[in-house]
Amino acid sequence: MTKKNQHVVPHASGWAVRGAGNERATSVHGTQREAISAAREVAIRQGSEMLIHGENGRIRERNTYGRDPYPPKG
């Protein structure tokens, strides 16, 4: 399984979880809260990042799960 960032994005049927670069949604939910919960589970399992988009499509929050290189080396 590849580590893909998980995006919570607006969808015609509510909110969707979509892996980075994917055309199709991984899952569709009625509320943003449900979509965030599902995206968090996938991101934790993959050790990737979750990006939450607002209704306007702009990223409003991001959370890293797994190994976060902060503070950066050097």
C-alpha distances in whole Angstrom, upper triangle without the diagonal:
4,7,9,12,13,17,20,22,25,25,28,27,27,24,20,17,15,12,13,14,14,17,17,17,14,17,21,23,27,27,25,25,23,21,21,20,17,16,16,15,11,12,13,10,8,11,11,15,16,19,22,24,28,29,30,27,27,25,27,25,21,20,18,16,15,16,19,21,24,27,26,27,30
4,6,10,12,15,18,20,24,24,27,27,26,23,20,16,14,10,11,12,12,16,16,16,14,17,21,23,27,27,25,25,23,20,20,20,17,15,16,15,11,11,13,11,8,10,9,12,14,17,20,22,26,28,28,25,25,22,25,22,19,18,16,14,14,15,17,19,22,24,23,24,28
4,7,9,13,16,18,22,23,26,26,25,21,18,15,13,9,9,11,12,16,17,16,14,17,20,22,26,25,22,23,21,18,17,18,16,13,13,13,10,8,10,9,6,7,6,9,11,14,17,19,23,25,26,22,22,19,21,19,16,14,12,11,10,12,13,16,18,21,20,22,25
4,6,9,13,15,19,19,23,23,22,18,15,12,9,6,6,8,9,13,14,13,12,15,17,20,23,22,20,20,19,16,15,16,14,11,12,13,9,8,11,11,8,9,6,8,9,11,14,16,20,22,22,19,19,16,19,17,14,13,12,12,12,14,15,17,19,22,21,23,26
4,7,10,12,16,18,21,22,20,16,14,10,8,6,5,9,10,14,14,13,12,14,16,18,21,20,17,18,17,14,13,14,13,9,10,12,9,7,10,11,9,9,5,5,6,7,11,13,16,19,19,16,15,13,15,13,10,10,9,10,12,13,13,16,18,20,20,22,25
4,7,10,13,15,18,18,16,13,10,7,6,5,6,10,10,13,12,10,9,11,13,14,17,16,14,14,14,10,9,11,10,6,8,10,7,6,10,11,10,10,8,6,5,6,8,11,14,16,18,14,14,12,14,12,10,10,10,11,13,16,16,18,20,23,23,25,29
4,6,10,12,15,16,14,10,8,6,5,6,7,10,10,12,12,9,10,11,12,13,16,14,11,13,13,9,9,12,11,7,10,12,11,10,13,15,13,14,11,9,6,5,6,7,11,13,14,10,11,9,11,10,9,11,12,13,16,18,18,20,21,24,24,27,30
4,7,9,13,13,11,7,6,5,7,9,10,13,13,14,13,10,10,10,10,10,12,11,8,10,10,6,6,10,9,7,10,12,12,11,14,16,16,16,14,11,8,6,5,6,9,10,12,10,11,9,10,10,10,12,14,15,18,21,20,23,24,26,27,30,33
4,6,10,11,9,6,5,6,7,10,11,13,12,12,12,9,11,11,10,10,12,11,8,11,12,9,10,13,12,10,13,16,15,15,18,20,19,20,17,14,11,9,7,5,7,8,9,7,9,9,11,12,13,15,17,19,22,24,23,26,26,29,29,32,35
4,7,8,6,5,6,9,10,14,15,16,15,14,13,11,13,12,9,10,10,10,8,12,12,10,12,15,14,13,16,19,18,18,21,23,22,23,20,18,15,12,10,7,7,6,8,7,10,11,13,14,16,18,21,22,25,28,27,30,30,32,33,36,39
4,5,5,5,6,9,10,14,15,16,14,13,11,9,12,10,8,9,9,10,10,14,13,11,13,16,15,14,18,19,19,20,23,24,23,25,22,20,17,15,13,11,11,9,11,10,14,15,16,18,19,21,23,24,27,30,29,32,33,35,35,39,41
4,6,8,9,13,14,17,19,19,17,15,13,11,14,12,9,10,10,12,12,16,15,14,17,19,18,18,21,23,22,23,26,27,27,28,26,24,21,19,17,15,14,11,13,13,17,18,20,21,23,25,27,28,31,34,33,36,36,39,39,42,45
4,7,8,12,14,18,20,20,18,16,13,11,13,11,7,7,7,9,11,14,13,12,15,17,16,17,20,21,20,22,25,26,26,28,26,24,20,19,17,16,15,13,16,15,19,20,20,22,23,24,27,27,30,33,33,36,37,39,40,43,46
4,7,11,13,17,19,20,18,17,15,12,13,11,7,6,5,6,7,11,10,9,12,14,14,14,17,19,19,20,23,24,24,26,24,22,18,17,14,13,12,10,13,13,16,17,17,18,20,21,24,25,28,31,30,34,34,36,37,41,43
4,7,10,13,15,17,15,15,13,10,11,9,6,5,6,6,5,9,8,6,9,11,11,11,14,16,16,17,19,21,21,22,20,18,14,13,10,10,10,9,12,11,14,14,15,15,16,18,20,21,24,27,27,30,30,33,34,37,40
4,6,10,12,14,12,12,9,6,7,6,4,6,9,9,8,11,9,6,9,11,9,9,13,14,13,14,17,18,18,20,17,16,12,12,10,10,12,12,14,12,14,14,15,15,16,17,19,19,22,25,25,28,29,32,32,35,38
4,7,10,12,10,11,9,6,5,5,6,8,11,11,10,11,10,6,8,10,7,6,10,11,9,11,14,14,14,16,14,12,10,10,9,10,13,14,16,13,15,14,15,14,14,14,16,16,19,22,22,25,26,29,29,32,35
4,6,8,6,8,7,5,5,7,9,12,15,15,13,15,14,10,11,13,10,8,12,13,10,11,15,15,14,16,13,12,10,10,11,11,14,15,16,13,15,14,16,15,14,15,16,16,19,21,21,24,25,28,28,31,34
4,6,5,9,8,7,7,10,12,15,18,18,16,17,16,12,13,14,12,9,12,13,9,10,13,13,11,13,10,10,9,10,12,13,17,18,19,15,16,15,17,16,14,14,14,15,16,19,19,21,23,26,26,28,31
4,6,9,10,10,10,13,15,18,21,20,18,19,19,15,15,17,15,12,14,15,12,11,15,15,13,14,11,10,10,10,12,13,16,18,18,14,15,13,16,15,13,14,14,15,17,18,18,20,22,25,24,26,29
4,7,9,10,12,15,17,20,23,23,20,22,22,18,18,20,18,15,18,19,15,15,19,18,16,17,14,14,14,13,15,15,19,20,19,15,16,16,19,19,17,18,18,19,20,21,21,23,25,27,26,28,31
4,6,7,9,12,14,17,20,21,19,21,20,16,17,19,16,14,17,18,14,15,19,18,16,18,15,15,14,14,16,16,19,19,20,16,18,17,20,20,18,19,19,20,21,23,23,25,27,30,29,31,34
4,7,9,12,13,17,20,21,19,22,21,17,19,21,18,16,20,20,17,18,22,21,19,21,19,18,17,16,17,16,19,19,19,16,18,18,21,22,21,22,22,23,25,27,27,29,31,33,32,35,37
4,7,9,10,14,17,18,17,20,18,15,17,19,16,14,18,18,16,17,21,20,18,21,19,18,17,16,17,16,19,18,19,16,19,19,22,22,21,22,22,23,25,27,27,30,32,34,34,36,39
4,5,7,10,14,15,14,16,14,11,13,15,12,11,15,15,13,15,18,18,17,19,17,16,14,14,14,14,16,16,18,15,17,17,19,19,18,19,20,20,23,25,26,28,30,33,32,35,38
4,7,10,14,15,14,16,13,10,12,13,10,9,13,12,10,12,15,14,14,17,15,15,13,14,15,16,18,18,20,17,19,18,20,19,18,18,19,18,20,23,24,27,29,32,32,34,37
4,7,10,12,12,13,10,8,11,11,8,9,12,12,11,13,16,16,16,19,17,17,14,15,14,15,17,17,20,17,20,19,20,19,19,19,20,19,22,25,26,29,30,33,33,36,39
4,7,9,10,12,9,7,11,12,9,11,14,14,14,16,19,19,19,21,20,19,16,16,14,14,16,15,18,16,19,18,19,19,19,20,22,22,24,27,28,31,32,35,35,38,41
4,6,7,9,6,6,9,10,9,11,14,14,15,17,19,19,20,22,21,19,16,16,14,14,15,14,18,16,19,18,19,19,19,20,22,22,25,28,28,31,32,35,36,39,42
4,7,9,7,8,11,12,12,14,16,17,18,20,22,23,24,25,24,22,18,18,15,15,15,14,17,17,20,19,19,20,21,22,24,24,28,31,31,34,34,37,38,41,44
4,5,5,7,9,10,11,13,14,16,17,18,20,22,23,24,22,20,16,16,13,13,12,12,15,15,17,17,16,16,18,19,22,22,26,29,28,32,32,34,35,39,42
4,5,5,6,9,10,10,12,14,15,16,18,20,21,21,19,17,13,12,9,10,9,10,13,13,14,13,13,13,14,15,18,19,23,26,25,28,28,31,32,35,38
4,5,5,6,9,10,11,13,15,15,16,19,20,20,19,17,13,13,10,12,12,13,17,16,17,15,14,13,14,15,18,18,21,25,24,27,27,30,31,35,38
4,5,5,6,9,10,11,13,14,16,17,19,20,19,17,14,14,12,14,14,15,19,18,19,17,17,16,16,16,18,18,21,25,25,28,29,31,33,36,39
4,5,5,6,8,10,11,12,14,16,17,18,16,14,11,11,9,11,12,13,16,15,16,15,15,14,14,14,16,16,20,23,23,26,27,29,30,34,37
4,5,5,6,9,10,10,12,14,15,16,14,12,8,9,7,10,12,14,16,15,15,13,12,11,11,11,13,13,17,20,20,23,23,26,27,30,34
4,6,5,6,9,10,11,13,14,15,14,13,10,12,11,14,15,17,20,19,19,17,16,14,13,12,14,13,16,20,20,24,24,27,28,31,35
4,5,5,7,9,10,11,13,14,13,13,10,12,12,14,16,18,21,19,20,17,17,16,15,14,15,14,16,20,21,24,25,28,29,32,35
4,5,5,6,9,10,11,12,10,9,7,9,9,12,15,17,19,16,17,14,15,13,11,11,12,11,14,17,18,21,22,25,26,29,32
4,5,5,6,8,10,10,9,9,6,9,10,14,16,19,21,19,18,15,15,12,11,9,9,8,11,15,15,19,20,23,24,27,30
4,6,5,6,9,10,10,11,10,13,14,17,20,22,24,22,22,19,19,16,14,12,12,10,12,16,17,21,22,25,26,28,32
4,5,5,6,8,8,9,9,12,14,17,20,22,24,21,21,18,19,17,14,12,12,10,11,15,16,20,22,24,25,27,31
4,5,5,6,5,6,6,10,12,15,19,21,23,20,19,16,17,14,11,9,8,6,8,12,13,16,18,21,21,24,27
4,5,5,7,8,9,13,15,18,21,24,26,23,22,19,19,16,13,10,8,5,7,10,12,16,17,20,21,23,27
4,6,8,11,11,15,17,21,24,26,28,25,25,22,22,19,16,14,12,9,9,12,15,18,20,23,23,25,29
4,5,9,11,14,17,20,23,26,27,24,23,20,22,19,15,13,11,8,8,11,13,16,19,21,21,23,27
4,7,10,13,16,20,23,26,27,24,23,20,20,17,14,11,8,5,4,7,9,12,15,18,18,20,23
4,7,10,13,16,20,23,24,20,19,16,17,14,11,9,6,5,6,8,9,12,14,17,17,19,23
4,7,10,13,16,20,20,17,16,13,14,11,7,6,4,6,8,10,9,12,14,17,17,20,23
4,7,10,13,16,17,14,14,10,11,8,6,5,6,8,11,13,13,16,16,19,20,23,26
4,6,10,13,14,11,10,7,8,6,4,7,9,11,14,16,15,17,18,20,21,24,27
4,7,10,11,9,8,6,6,5,6,9,12,14,17,19,18,21,20,23,24,27,30
4,7,8,5,5,4,5,7,9,12,15,17,21,23,21,23,23,25,26,29,32
4,5,5,6,6,6,9,12,15,18,20,24,26,24,26,26,28,29,32,34
4,5,8,10,10,13,15,18,21,24,27,29,27,30,29,32,32,36,38
4,6,9,10,13,16,19,22,25,28,30,28,30,29,31,32,35,37
4,7,9,12,14,17,20,22,25,27,25,27,27,29,29,33,35
4,6,9,11,15,18,21,24,25,23,24,24,26,26,30,32
4,6,8,11,14,17,20,21,19,21,20,23,23,26,29
4,7,11,14,17,20,22,19,21,20,22,23,27,29
4,7,10,13,17,18,16,18,17,19,21,24,27
4,7,10,13,15,12,15,14,17,18,21,24
4,7,10,12,10,13,13,15,17,20,23
4,7,8,7,10,10,13,14,17,21
4,7,7,11,12,15,16,19,22
4,6,10,12,14,15,17,21
4,6,9,11,12,13,17
4,6,8,9,11,15
4,6,5,8,11
3,5,8,11
4,7,9
4,6
4
